[in-house]
Amino acid sequence: MTTPAATSASTVPVAPAAAEAAPQVVPSVHRRALLTWMAVYPAITVAFLILGPYTADLPLALRTLVMTAVVVPAVVYFLVPALLKVNHKASVALGAGRKGAA
């Protein structure tokens, strides 16, 4: 007779050990600031080009609220992650090139 613990233990998937996972290299604070600026500046410019005519008659505080309500989610959820991914791929490629040249 098998016990419930014995049957459930054999069906539980085993997660890879934390030591086996590839370490994530976090860019320096200066590089993250540059990448964030590279996302924010064009996003604000595009938002002003698209929404500017529609928000021109609003008070400054309300216009700023509308712009930030559009720009911040776009930057946080789409642009910065995309730039971090490109940065990581470029860093890996440059790192591989440096190791091969040495």
N, C-alpha and C positions, 0 to 999 in steps of 0.2 A: 504494500500500500504506500502510495507516495503522499507526501505531505504537501499542503498548498505552498509552503515556503520553497520547497525544492522545485516545484514546477514553475513557479513565478520567477525564481532566480535564473532559470535557464533561458527564459524568454526576454530578459531585460538586456537591451543593447549596452555594450560597454563603450563609454566615451574615451577618446584618446587621452593619454596623460597630458597634464598641463605642460610638462617639460618638452613633450614632442611637438607641441604647437609652435608655429613660427612666431617669433617675437615681432610685435608691431613697433616700428620705429616712429616716434613722434617727432615731427619737424620742430626746430627751435621756435621760440616765441617770436623771433624776428621774422622768420620765414612764414609762420602762420599769420602774422600781421600783414605781411606783404600779400599773401594769397587772399586774405580777407579783403584787403583794399582792392585787389584785382577783381574781386567779385562785386564789391559794393559800388565802386565808381561807375562801371558801365550799367549796373542795374538801376541806379538812381538816374543816370542820364536817359536811359530808355524810358523809365517811368515818367520823367518830366516831359519827354517828347510825346508819349502816348496820352498821359493823363493831364498834362499841363493845360490844354484848352478847356477841359471839363472842370478843372479845379481852380481856374484863374480868379473866379469871383468869390471864392471861399476865403474866410479869414486865414491868416498865416498858420495859426495853431491847428485849425481843422484840415488845411491843405497838407501840413506836415503829418498829421495823423493818418490821412488817406495814403500818402506816399509810403510811410513806414509800414502801414498795414499790408501793402503790396510787396515792398522791397525786402523786408526782413524775412518773411517766410521763403521767398524765392532764393535769397542768399543762403540762409541757414540750411534749407532742405535740399537744394539743388546745386547751386553754384559752388559753394565752398567744398562740399563733398566731392564734386567733380574735379575741382582744382587740386584737392588733396590726393585724389587718385592719380591724376596726371603727374603731380609732384613725386609721388611714391614710385611710379613707373620710371620716371626720368632719373630719380636717385638710384634705383636699382640698376638701370641701364648704364649710368655713369660709373657706378661702383664696380660693375662687372667689367667695364672697359678699363678702369684703373687697375684692377687686379690682373687682367690679362696683359697689360703693358708692363707690369712690374716683373 
